Amino acid sequence: MEQYTVKGMSCAACSARVEKAVAKVPGVTACSVSLLTNSMGVEGTAASQEIIQAVENAGYGAAKKGAEKTEGQGRSAVLPGEELLTDRETPVLKKRLLASVGFLVVLMYFSMGHMMWDWPVPAFFAGNHVAVGLLQLLLTGIVMVINQKFFISGLRGLLHRAPNMDTLVALGAGASFLYSTYALFAMTDAQIQGNMAGVMEYMHEFYFESAAMILTLITVGKMLEARSKGKTTDALKGLMKLAPKTATVLRDGVETQVSIDQVQKGDLFVVRPGENIPVDGVVLEGSSAVNEAALTGESIPVDKEAGDGVSAATVNQSGFLKCQATRVGEDTTLSQIIQMVSDAAATKAPIAKVADRVSGVFVPVVIVVAAVTILVWLLAGQTFGFALARGISVLVISCPCALGLATPVAIMVGNGMGAKHGIMFKTAVSLEETGKMQIVALDKTGTITSGEPRVTDLLPAKGVTEQELLELACALEKKSEHPLARAVLAEAENQGLLGREVEEFRAMPGNGLTGTLEGVRLCGGNFSFISSHARISGNLQHQAERLAEEGKTPLFFSRDEEILGVIAVADVIKEDSPRAVQELQNMGIHVVMLTGDNVRTARAIGRQAGVDEVIAGVLPEGKESVIRGLKEKGKVAMVGDGINDAPALTRADMGIAIGAGTDIAIDAADVVLMKSRLSDVPAAIRLSRATLRNIHENLFWAFFYNVVGIPLAAGLWYPIFGWKLNPMFGAAAMSLSSFCVVTNALRLNLFRLYDARKDKKIKNHVSKAPSDAVLGQEAEDVGSGTKIEKEESNMTKTMNIEGMMCGHCEARVKKCLEALPEVTEAVVSHESGTAVVTLTAAVDDQVLKKTVEDQDYKVTGIQ
């Protein structure tokens, strides 16, 4: 997507006009214009000059982002969207506002203070109505010159048959000024003729102060809007400010400090404690703890040593590191994150299309309504001044800006919030749609589990200690290259058991290992292999079978013909996986686990994680077909981290790459999670729902404001209630409408992504497992895997409770029981003195009893 900066846009009608003009250029396949950032994203084969020409023909200006860079720089370190750091709009508006207010105060003193309340004025003006009128004309003219941008932009819009918000302001202020000028000349003529009654009549037809006030109040609104819009990009600006400006590189063995854009791929650089890492690289020498909070949101430092990767903008906290640059300039992880957030801001959410369609016809319709309003009041017998005031009120109260900003400001703030917590939405569409997912498919390895086998259990035989078992196993496994051997060695290292090495080592593929240690023969392997070398007791065999049922791999070890014990190894589930799965389920989402494991292991992991459905035996190439089948049941999000997940990520309605994943997975995904925590998946869905809710609120306010404001401005309620709106108050309302929309979007900055207490279930029609299904007994082929329905774990318990007297007691007991995570529903009756509790998992009766009795009721029995 090519990015452009667009100049001259003032409202949603402008952005719609630009988008329409560029979309007509041959070769353009997609175009999205953001009023919020004054930017445009274009996809296709059209030349940039043709696109810029189309924008200019529409009456606006455009330039390709980054075009100011010189040819010699190549891929510089200039960050994408860095121009957002400078707020050029607010200072200009502030100067205009201060100048306008200065002249407006003098104008209001003469027009309102002197004329209505007889405030003192210089003797020259006392009783000289023509002089006062001329002064008002002069002061209003100065305010109009200060705010000439409204008239230039508004007139340009009319000439291009694309009227915008500036057109409405220009028409309203211009009509007020021209009619007031006419009234001034008519009053002068009446004074020359000595008609004092005519003088007083025309003097009350002055709307000079309305014209100046309209322009000033709209400028106030524009400035507030500009400042608020600037705050919506705070997260993006914060990311950009993290980028280091210099780096200490090694040139001919000498440390030299250079500008960041001079660092080339392959350069050696050093980082001392407390310094920011300048570019992405790999550690060659040294070890340290690196704080990666800037990229991942994770506050706990990560240990780095030789061979580990480091990223730009992270902070070296403790040791000295010597690294080699692998990614520089716009290729660094930080630059890619900023580019993702910037691209997402330049794209348009589907929900914004409603506002765009309305904005496209809004201004012409308002102009017609204003003209009709004036005509109707004239036909009704009102004076021209009264009718004109109603028409001007309609023009200045109507606000297409609020409609145009309703979606992009919420999208920008939502994206910024996600970026601060390591959750990257690539487009506005992904931010809007993620919260609508009905099914979440989780790849097991690296997503639900850590992806690295670890020792989980040590079961020494009688007369053997755990230390002895682990030490001898380590001696045997030391020469093995099997992944399970690495798990045993890692556990031995953690316990400080270096282990001796065996001699005469032999590996029997698929069976086990043998070796000699100080004349003693050691064997290790599966049950069938070891049972031929040593006698295994029934108790140990039973324990090993139990471990296998839990999805663990039992490794047997023997010494000569004596069994030493069993070491269980497993790819353990991440600490936060069960909670994350439960949070997804509490949102009404059907959770599916995909794995290439056998049915028994898959069943064990699925039970530990608490997923709704397990599909086992899925080959890497079969994941895409499984997702295709799941999509027939509802909207599917696929969560994965590897190269073999890319086709499935692409096939799913929403692809989510976890733990930054591989480059291929990131390219295929719609959402990128920088951390390896599964809890970021419900957080992303939560943020998406909150953003969409905020957009709905903004759109409601924008439509509601115009639906209520325009009839009031037109004087619809004047014949009934006597209500009429002064054009000045209409301008104030228009100014505040956009400000309110932007301020409401900024509330998203206070949203708590990881707070699951307010999660609401969506209506989900995904079929659940039948009530009589037993895990592993009801299976069917799905794609290339085997589908295992989750066993129906719902159970009910009836509690007999004394002390409940009324409906309030029922509500109190119901609330405390349903606060337990295992309780899905509690049906309480004070009349029968019972509470029927529906559970998703076993809960001790004492827990239920204590929960109720803590509320001062007595539990007499539980069945």
N, C-alpha and C positions, 0 to 999 in steps of 0.2 A: 504494500500500500504506500503510495507517494503522499507525503504530507505537504500542505500549503498553508500559508498564513493569508487570511482574507481581511481586508480593511474596508471600513465604511458601513458595516452591518450594525443596525440599531435595534432590531426586533426579530421575532420569529418569521414575519413576512419576508424580511431580507434574506434570512438563511434559506427559506423555502425557494425564493427566487433564484439564488445562486445555485442551489442544488439542482433545480429544474434546468437551468441554463447549461450547467456542466454535463448533466446526464444526456443532453442532446448531442454532445460532441462525439463523432464517430470513433469507436475504439474504447470508449468508456463503458465498463461493465457494471461499476458500482461507484456511487458517490455519497458521501456523508458529510454534512456541514454542521459544525458545532458553534452555536452562538456563544456558549459559555467561554470557550477558549479562542474564539475567532480563528478557528482552524478548519481545514477541510482535508479529508482523506479520500483519495481517488484510486480505484483499481482499474486496470485495463492496459491497452497498448497505445493510447493516445499520447501525442507529444505534449510535453509540459507547456510549450509556448501556445499551443492551441487551447489548452485548458485555461491558461491565464488570460488569453484573448476573450474567451467566452465569458469569464467573470467580468472583465472590463466592459464588454458589450452590454452586460446586464446592469452596469452602473456602479460597479464596485472595483476595488483593487485587489490584486493577488500576487504572491511571490512564493517560490518554492522554498521550503524550510531548509536552511543550511546552505543556500545558494551564495551567501556572502563569504563562504570559505574559499580561500584561494586554491587554484589547481594544484599547487605544489605540496599542499598539506596532506593530500590523500585521506586516509582514514584517521582523522584526528580524534583527539580525546574530547571534543565538544560533545556534550551529552544531548540526546534527543530531547527537544522541548525545553531547552535551557532558557529560551526567551521568556518562558512563563515566570521566571524568577523576578523579572522586572515588571512592576505594575506601572505602566506608562499612562494608563487612563485616569486613575484617581488623582494624581497631582494636577493634571490639566483641568479636570472637572472642579477641583478644589479652588483653583485660581478663578475660574469662571463664576463659581458660586459666590466667592467673597466679593468680586466686583459687582455681580448682579445684586447681592444683598445691600451693598453700599448705596447704590442708586435707588433700589426699591424702597429703602427706609425713608429717603427724602421724598420719594413719590407718594408713599403712603401717608406721610405727615401732611402733605398738601391736599391730597385727594380725600382722605378720610378724616384726619385730625382737624384740619382747618375747615373743610367744607361741612363736616357733620358735627364736630364738637367745638368749633370756633377757637382752635388753638392759635396762639399768636404767630404772625408772619411779618416779614419786613413791610414797611409802610407802602412800598411800591405795589405789593400784591393785595393789600387790604382793599376789599370791595371791587377789585379789578378781576372779574371772572375770566375775561379773555386772556389776561396775562397768566393766570393760574392754569388755564387750559393749555396754553402754549408751553408752559413749563412741564406739564404732565406729558405732553406729546414729545418734548425733547428728551425727558428722562426715560420714557418708555422706548423711544427710538434707540437710545444708548444701550438699554438692556437687550433689545432685539439684536443689535450689532454684536454685543458680547456673546450672545447665544445664536449667532448666525448659522451654526452647524445644523440646527434643526431645520432651518429654511432651505439651506443648500441641499441637504440630504432628502428632505421632503419633496422639494421641487424636482430633483433628479429622479426620485421614485415615480412621480407622476409622469414625467417625460418618457420614462421607460415602461409606462403602464404597469408599474409594480409599486403602488402606494404602500407605505410602511408606517410605523408608529410616529416617525418624525413628520410624516405628511399630516397626520391627525393633529399633532401639536402645532405645526406651522399654520394649518387651516384655522385652528381655534384661536391662536394668538393673533394671526394676521387679520381674521374677521373682526376680532375685538378692536384691534388698532384702527382698521379702515373705517369701521362704523363710528368709532369715537372721533376720528378725524373729521368725518362728515358732520357729526354732531357739533364739533368745535366751530367749523365754518358756518353752520346754520345758526349757532348761538351768536357768533360775531355779527352776522347779518341782522339778527334780531336786535342786538344791542345798538347797531348803527341806526336802526329804525326806531329805537326807543321802546321796543316791545320787551319790557322786563319780565312779563309772564312767560314769553317765549324763551328768554334767556335762562330762567330758572328750570323750565321744562327740559331744554336741551342739556343743561348742565347735569341733570340727573341721568342722562343717557350716556355719560362718559363710562367707558370700560377700559381706560388706559391702565388702571391699576390691575385689572383682571389679566390683561395681556402680559404685563410684566410679571405678575404673580404666577401665572401659569408657567412661563418659561423658567422662573426661579425654582418653583416647587418641583418641576420635572427634573431640573438639574440636581436638586437635593436627592430626589429618588435615584437618579442615575449614579450619583456619587456613592450613596449607600449600597446600591446594587453592585457597583464596581468593587467596593471594599469587601462586600460579602462574597462575591464571586472569587476574589483573590484568596479568601480564606478556604474556599472549597479545594483549592490546589495546594494547600499547606503541606499535605502528606507528600505530594510529588516534589514540591520544593525542598522539603526536608531530606528526601532521598538524594536530590541533586547536590545539596550542600555537603553530603557525606563524602563526595568524591574528592580524594586528595589532589592537591595542586602540584606537588613535587614528589620525586622519588630519589632514593640514594642508590645509584647503580655502580657496578664495578666495571671500570674501563681500564684495561691493562693492569688489573690488580689494585687499582687505586679507587677509593670511594669518591664518587662525584655526585653532587646534588644537581638534578636536571628537572626541567619542566615535565609534567606528566605526559604531554603529547610527544616528547622525544624518546620515550621508552618504546623499544621495539620487541617483537616476539623473539624469545631466545636470550634476551638480556638477563644478566645476573644482577639481583638487587638484594640489599640487606634491610632488615627491619629490626629496630631496637625496641625494648619494652616501652609501652605507652604510645608508640607510633602507629599510624594507620597503614595498613598494607595497601600499596599504591595500585597494583594491577593483579589480575588473576595469575596464579603461578603454582609451582610445585616446590615443596621444601627439599632442599639438597642437604643442608646441615643445620643442626640445632633442634631444640624442642621447646615448646611453649604452650601456654593456654591462650586461645584466641577467642575473643568475644565476637560472635556472629549475629548479635541482636539486630544490627542494622539491616540484615538481609532476611533473617528467619524469624525475628521477634523472640527468639529463645535467649533468655538472660544468662543461662549457665554456660560458661566458657567451654570450648571444645579443645581437647589436647591435640597438638599437632607435632609430628616428628618427620624425619626424613621419609619422603615418598608420599606424604599427604598433600592434598590440594589446599590452597588458600585463595580467598576471594578479595577483590578490591573493596575498600571501605570498612573492612573488619579490623578490629583493634588487637594488636599484639600486646598481651598483658604482662608476661613474665620473662620469657627467655629471648635470646638472640637468634634470629632466623636468617639463613641465607637461602634465597629462592631463585628459581628461573621463571621468567615470564612466559606464560602460555597463551594468555588472551590480553590484548591491550585495546585502548580506545573504546569504540562502540561495541566491541566483542565481549567485554567483561560482563560478568553476571549482573553487576549493578546497572550497567547501561542497558542490558536486556530487560531488566525489571522495569526501569524507567520507561523504556520503549513500549513495553506491554501496557503499562498504566496510561501512557500518552496515547497509544493506539486505541485503547478502550474508550478514552474520552472523545476521540475523533469519530467513533462509530455511533450508530443510532440504535436505540432499543426499539423493538417492535411497538411497544405501547406509545412511543413518541409519534408514531405515524398518525394517530388520531388527532393529536394537537397540531401536527403539521398540516393536515388536511383543512382543519378549521382555520389555522393562521393564514393559509393561502388565500382565503376568500374573506377573512375577517375585516380587514381595513376597508375594502371597497363597500362591503355591506354596511359598515358603520357610517361611512360618508353618505350613503344613500339614506340611512335611518336619520342622520342629522338633517339632511335636506328635507325629508318628509316631515320631520318634527317642526321645522320652521314654517313650512307650508301649512300644516294642519293648524298651528296656533294662529297664523295670520287669517286663515279661513274662519277660525273660531272667534275672530273679532279682537284678538289681543294686539298690542302695539308691536311694531317691528323690533323695538329694543327687547321686549319680553321674549318674543319668538326667537330672536337671534341668541339671547342668553341661553335658552333651552338647547338650541342646536349646538352652541359652543360647548355646553356642559356634556352633551353626548359625545362630542369629538374627544374632549380631554379626559373623560373618565374611562373611556374604552382602552383596554390594555392588552395587546397581543403579546407583550413581553412576558407576562406572567405565564401564559400558555406555553410560550417557547422555552422558558427556563425550567418549567415544572419537572421535566425528565432529566435533562443533562446535568443540572446541579446535583440532583440526588445520585445519579450515576457516578459523577466525579467524586463526591464525598464517600460513597460506598466503596469505590475502587481504592481510594486513599486509605480508608479504614482497613480494607483487606491487605493492602501492601504493607501497612505498619505491622501486621500480624503474620506476614509471610504467606498470604493467600492472594494469588494473582489471577484476576479475571482478564482474559485476553480481549474480550469485546463486551460491549454493552449488552449484547444478546445473551452472552453466557452469564452475566450478572443477573439479568432478569429471569432467565429460564432455570437456573440451578435450583431455585426454591420450589419449582413445580414438579420436580422428579418424584415418581411414585415407587420406583425400584432402584436400589443401589446394589450393584454387583461388585464384590470385593475380591481381588486376586489375593490368594492366601499368602504366598511367600513374599515377604518384604512389605506387605500391607497390613495384614492382620498379625502376622508373625514377624520376628526380627530378621529372618532370612539367614541367620547363622546358627548352626546347631550348637547347643550347650549341654553340659552335664546337668541333669535334673535330679537324679537319685543315685545314691551309693548303697548297695545292699551286700555287705560282706557276709561270707559264710561263717558258720560257727567256728570260733577260735581265731578269726582273722579280723584285724582292725580296719577301719575305713582308710587310714593313712597307708597301711601296708598294701591294701587292694589297689589304691590309686597309684602308689609308687611303682608297683610291679607292672600295672597296666601301662603306665607312662613309659617305662623302659621298653616295653614291647611295641607300643604304638609310635615310638619316636622315629622309626625308619619308614613308617607308612605314610602314603600321600593321600589317603582317603579323608574326605571332609569330616567324618565322625572321629577319626584319629586326632584331627586338629582340635576338636572340642575337648577330648580327654587331656591333651597336652596343655590347653589353655587353663583347664581347671587345676591341673597339677602345678602350673606356674603361679596361679592365684594363691595356692596354699604353700608356696615356697618349696615344692618338691621337684628338684631339678631332674632327678631320675637318672639311673645308669643306663647304658645302652647294651642291648642283647647282641649276641654273636649268632652266626649261622641263621640269620633272619630269612624267613621265607613267607611270601604272601600267596595264599590260595584264593584266586579271584572268586568272589561269590560265597566263599566259605569263611576264611579267617586268616590268622597269622600264627606263626610259630617262631621260636627263637630260644637261645640258651643263655642263661645268666648265671655265672659262677657254677657251672655244671648242672644247673637245674633247668628243666625244660618248661618253658612257658607257652601257653596257648591262649588265643583270644579269638572270639568270633560269635556266630549265631548258635542257637540251641542245638541244631542237628550236628554241627561241627564239634562243639565241645562235649556233647553227650557221648561221642565216640572216643573221647580222650579221658573223660572223668565222669564219676557218678554224680548226678544232680539230684538233690533232695526234692521231694514232692512239694515242700513248703516254698523253696526257692523258685521252683518251676511255676507254682501258682502265683507268686508275687510278680514274676516276669510276665506272665500272661495278663495280669492286671495292668502292668505298665504298658504293654502293647495295646490293650483296650483303650488306654488314655492317649494313644497316638505317639507313644515314645518307642524308641528302638533299644531293646535290651541287648547289651554286649556282655557275653559270658567270658570269664577268665579262669584258667586252671594252672596249677603248679604241679608238674609231674602228673600224677593221676588224682590229684586232690583239687576239688573245686574251690576257687578263691572268693567268688561272688559275682555280682552283676552290677554293671554301670549302665544306667539309662541315659540316653542322649536324645534330645528332641529340638526341633525348631520351635522355640517357645513363643507363645503369643505375647505381643507387646502389652505393657502394663495398662495402657489406656484403651485397648481394643474392646473389652467387654462393655465398658462404660459408653464408648462411642457408639457401639452397636445398639445399646439400649436407648441412647438419646435419639438415634435415627428411628427406632421403632416407636418411641414416644411422639415423634413427629408424624406418625402414620405411614412410615416408609417401610416397604418390604425389603429385607436385607438378604442377599444371596451371596454365598461364598463359592468361588471357583477354584479348583485345585487339581493338580495332576496326580495327587496321592491316591492310594487305594481307598476303598470304601471305609475300612475300619479306622485308618488314620484320619481321614476326612471327617468321619462321624465324631471322633474324639475332639478334634480341633473345633468343629462346628458347635459342639455342645459347650466347650469352654468359652467360646466367643459369644454364644447365645444367638446365632443367626437364625433366620426363619427357614432357610433352605440351603442345602449343600448340593453342589454338582461336582462329583468326583471323577477322576480319570480323564480330565480335560487336557488334551495335548495343546501345546502352544498355538498351533495353527487352527485349533478347534474353538478357541475363545470367541472368535468373531461370529461363528455360526450360532453359538450359545446366546450371545447378545441379540442376534437377529430374532431368535425364538422368544427371548424375554420381552422384546419390544412389542410383540403381539398382545402382551398383557397390560402395558402401560409405558409411561416415559421412563427411560433407563439411564442411569448414570453409572459409568464404569470407572472404577478406581484401580490404577495399576502403576508400576514403577519401572518396568523393563522394556527392552526392545520388542520382545514377543507380545507385549500388551498393545503395541501401536495400532494394529488392525482393529482390535476390539474397542480401543479408545475412539477411533475414527467412526466406527459403526454405531456406537452408542449415541443417544440424544445429547449426552453431556459427558465428555471425557475428562477425567481428573487425574493428573499425574502427581503422585505423592513422593515426598522426600527429594524433590527436585528431579528425581528419576534420571533416565538417560536423555540425551539430546533428542533422540528420535521420539521417545514418549512425550517429551515436552512439546515438540512440533505438532504431534497428533492431538494433544489435549486442548480442551477449551479453558480449563482451570488448572493452574500450577500451584501446588502446595510445597513451599520451600522446606518445611520440616517433615520428618518421617512419622509424625503423630497422626493416628487415625482420627483423633478428636477434632482435627481441622476440617474433616468432611462435614460433620453436623454444623460446625461453626460457619463454613462457607454457605451451607443451605440456610442457616439462620440469618446471616447477613443479607443474602439474596432476598429472603422474604421481607426483612425489615426495609430494604431499599425499595422493593416493589410497593410495600405499604406506604412508604413516604411519598413515592411518586403518585399513588392514588390520592393521597391527602392534598398534594400540590395541585393536581389536576382538578380535584373537587373545588379547592379554594379559587383557582383561576376561573373556572366556569361559573361557579356560584357568584363570584364577585361581579362578573360581567352581566349575568342574568338578573341580578338584583340592581346593580348600579345603573345600567343603561335605561331601564324604565323610569327609575327615579330621576335621572338627569333629564330625560325627555319630558318630565312633568306629568307622567301618567297618573300620579296620585294627587295632583294639584286640585282637580275638580272635587275630589272626595274628601281629602284630609287637609288640603291647602299646603301640601308639601312641595317645595321647589328647591333646586340645588344651585347654589352660586357656582359659577365656573371655577372660582378659586378653590373651593372645596373639592370639586371634581378632579382638579389637577393634583391636589394633595392625596386624594384617594388613589389616583393612578400611580403616583410615586410610591405609595406604601404597599401596593399590591405585589409588585415585583420583589420589594424588600422582604415582605412576609414570606413569599415562596422560597427565596434563597435562605432566609433565616431558619425556616422549617427544615430545609434540607441539611443545614449545619447541625441540627439536633442529632443526626446520625453519628456525629463524632462522639456522642455520649453513649452510644449503643455498646452493650457488653456481649461480645461474640460468644463467649464460653459460658454464659449464664443460661442453663437449660430450664430454669424454673417457669418461664413464660412460654415454653414451646406449646404449640397447638397442633393437634392431629389434623391432617388434610383428609378429605374423603378419598379413600383408596379402594378401588374395586379389584385389586389383585387377589386372585384366589389363594386362600390359605390351605394348609394341609388338612385332610379330612380328620375328623375327631378320633377315628379308630386306627389311624396310621401309626406305625411304629418305626422309629428311626432305623433305616437300613433294611426294612422288610418290604417297603413299597418303593420300588425303584423303576425308573424308565430311562431309555436312552434319550439324551438331549444333546444334539450336535454330535460331538465325539466323546461326550462324557456321560456319566451316570448320575441321574438326579435322585437325591435322597430327600424325601420330605422330612421336615422336623417333626418330632413326636409332639403330639398335643399335650402340653404340660399344664394346661389350665386345670386347677382343682378348686374345690370349694370347701369352706369350713363354716360351721354354724356356731356362733358364740351366744351363750345365754348371759344376759347383762341385767343387773338390777340397778335401779336409781334413775332411769330415764323417765321423764314426766311429760314431755311435750315435743313438738317439732324442732325446737331449738336444740334440745338434747340429742335428737336424731342427727341433726346437721353437725353437731360438735363431734359426735362419735364417728360419723361418716368421714369427716374431714381428716381426723387424726389417723384413721385406718388407711385411707387412700393416700396419705403422705408417705406410707411405706413403699419402697420401690417395687416390691414383689406383688403388691395389691393393685389389681386393675379396677375393681369395683367393690363397693361395700353397700349392701341393701339393708338399711337399719329400720326397725320398727319399735317404737316405744310401747305400743299396745301389746305386742307379743313378747317384748323384752328380748329380742334377738337381733343379731347382725350376721347376715350371710355374706361371707368374704370370698371373692374370686381371686385366686392366686396364679401367678405365672411360674412361680418357683416355690420350693418348700420354705416355710417359715416356722420357726419353733413356736409352740403354743405359748411359751413364757413371754416371748417378744410381743405377741398379739395381746396377751393379758396385761402386760405392763403398759403397753401403749394406751389401752382403754382406761386402766385404773389410774394412770397419770392425770386423767381428766376428771377424777373423783367419782367414777362409777365402779361398780363391783362386778367382776366376771365370775360367774358361778360354774361355768362349764364350757368346754369346747369339743365339738364333735366333727 
